[in-house]
Amino acid sequence: MIDTSRFLSDLHHLRSFGAQGTGVVRPAYSAPDLAARDWLAGRMAEAGLAVHFDAMGNLFGLAQSPSLLLGSHSDTQPTGGWLDGALGVIAALEIARASHMAGGPAISVVSFQDEEGRFGGTTGSAVWSGLLPLAEADVVRDAGGVSLSEARCLLGDRVGSDVDPAQFTGFIELHIEQGPTLDAAGEQIGVVTDIVGYREMMVTLTGQQNHAGTTPMALRRDAFQGLSAFNARLNDRLRNVVTPQSVWTIGHVAVAPNASSIVPGQVRFSMQLRDGDKDRLGRMQAIIEETLNEVATEMNLGVELEPSLALDPTPMDATLRARLEAGAEVVAPGRWRRMPSGALHDATNVARLMPVAMLFVPSIGGISHAFEEDTNEADLVVGLRVLAEAVGVKE
């Protein structure tokens, strides 16, 4: 039988690794991350699972094959919340433990490494799924200049053999919603229909660095003004293509030389777009590229676009999804809904290998990737119970 008190105790204990105020600082391969993985490995062994770290540091607790794989990730954003990823790992651990004790179905557990993107985003599951060769991932450097290969050395003798995905019949990931829908509606469960597609690119606009006092406005090749013009035009250009669920974001911006008395000679920025329709994503990207080139031509700027990540929308497996829906109706009748995931998850990569499904619980105020991230304990328990019901582990 699942033990909700033990589940909540484990969840709060995992929170202690890298705790900072109400949040958690546990980036991939950091000392708190490795300590948390060692603790999780011990709990998996106590639950009757065979513990394996792979070359990336993905941590598996393996049941007898064949088994259903449950889990998520346990690394956090540089300043993150305590539930993002952690919930799915600890819920998987509790269900696997309860099933093992009761002689129930074989349940394995995984905590993927670097889902939060110190080295690119969903890195651990991308490598495990074959989407990203380890040799290519190893040369990626974090914001501080550390390469993934250097970070992986910190795993030491933890690393064991590769884990064969063929032993798993499917993958289910429980996660916080990271958005406001469930909380605003007073609902407890979201059964995910699909994970949106994702495109990310780095854009560099290059003009001419010059004196800010003596260069006439008409003669300037101001790279930052190019970014400003691009941003101003983009919303209008996308208006007749997108839906209310489409999103696009200019995130990281680096201006050079970033001095008050110098016309900026270069600006480098990230451009990210997400949508549930692959064709629409393509049209959005085409509009972005057309607008960039138009602005660059008008303002006499150089433009360079470097695609860094492209993932197509991922539909959830119909059979696994139906099991989650049935579990939601048993545990939270009238208080659940079907919904897409606007956030990227490890399930996107795992879908290359096996059937996948996802389950959401509410995020209070829709807040995530922040110290304020939280979910009512009653809703955490409901998520655990729905997942247990769906995989055939009774209370």
HUVENBEL-V315051 format. One record per backbone hydrogen bond with DSSP energy under -0.5 kcal/mol. CO is the residue of the C=O (numbers start at 1). NH is the residue of the N-H. If there is no record, write none. Layout:
co->{CO,CO}
nh->{NH,NH}
//
This chain:
co->{2,3,4,5,6,7,8,9,10,11,12,13,14,16,16,18,20,23,24,24,26,27,30,31,32,33,34,35,36,37,38,39,40,41,42,43,44,45,49,50,52,53,54,58,58,59,60,60,61,62,67,67,68,69,70,72,77,77,80,83,84,85,86,87,88,89,90,91,92,93,94,95,96,97,98,99,99,100,106,108,109,110,111,112,113,114,114,115,117,122,123,124,125,126,126,126,127,133,133,134,135,136,137,138,140,142,146,147,148,149,151,152,153,155,156,158,162,163,164,165,167,167,170,171,172,172,173,175,179,180,181,182,182,183,189,190,190,191,193,194,195,197,198,199,200,200,201,202,203,204,205,206,210,211,214,216,216,217,221,221,222,223,224,225,226,227,228,229,230,231,233,234,235,238,238,243,247,249,249,252,254,256,256,259,261,263,264,265,266,267,268,269,270,271,272,273,274,275,276,277,278,279,280,281,282,283,284,285,286,287,288,289,290,291,292,293,294,295,296,297,302,304,305,306,309,311,313,314,317,318,319,320,321,322,323,324,325,326,327,328,332,335,335,337,339,340,341,345,345,346,346,347,349,350,350,355,356,357,358,359,360,361,362,363,364,367,370,374,376,376,377,378,379,380,381,382,383,384,385,386,387,388,388,389,392,394}
nh->{4,7,8,9,10,11,12,13,14,15,16,16,17,18,19,25,23,20,26,80,76,30,34,35,36,37,38,39,40,41,42,43,44,45,46,47,49,48,51,62,60,160,57,54,60,111,52,62,109,50,169,170,108,172,110,112,26,80,24,87,86,89,90,91,92,93,94,95,96,97,98,99,100,101,102,103,104,103,68,70,61,72,59,74,124,117,123,122,120,126,127,128,129,130,131,132,130,136,137,138,139,139,140,149,148,145,142,151,152,153,154,155,156,158,159,53,164,165,167,168,66,67,69,357,71,174,359,361,363,184,185,186,187,186,337,192,360,339,316,341,314,275,311,273,308,309,271,306,269,304,267,302,263,215,216,219,220,220,208,223,226,227,228,229,230,231,232,233,234,235,237,238,239,241,242,246,274,251,272,270,268,265,266,262,212,210,223,207,256,205,254,203,251,201,249,199,247,197,278,281,282,283,284,285,286,287,288,289,290,291,292,293,294,295,296,297,298,299,301,300,206,204,307,202,200,198,315,195,321,322,323,324,325,326,327,328,329,330,331,332,335,188,189,191,193,342,196,348,349,349,350,351,352,353,354,171,317,173,192,175,190,177,364,366,367,374,373,364,379,380,381,382,383,384,385,386,387,388,389,390,391,392,393,392,394,2}
//
